[in-house]
Amino acid sequence: MSDAEKLRRAQALRDLVGFHLPVYQAARALALFPWDCAEELVVLERSDALRALERLSQGLVTAVGFRDWAQALEVRDDLGFEPGFGDLLKEFLFAASTPELAGPLDGEAIRRWESVLRASGGRA
């Protein structure tokens, strides 16, 4: 992958992580790149997850949009995770991407995830 392509791909991934574009538009931009990637280009941090939950609780993203966001991030090779919190963040993305299994992210679930993500460790 050329440096220019790597930069474009990383920007597209940052746009998705940070909700800088509508989820469908950011996911479509990422679909232009090959699926596999040998390196992590962007790191998902707890602060990103907390901002996403804030958007959901404020109604700035719908439950479906939030699920789509998590699904678009969940299995990416080019996405890394905050050191020490990879398992927690992967669990969060799984829960957010599969509300039919993990339950909907309603007010109580949002508050629980916010608490867990702010803590130094623990489980939801």
Order of alpha helices (4+ residues) and beta strands (2+ residues): alpha-alpha-beta-alpha-alpha-beta-alpha-alpha-alpha
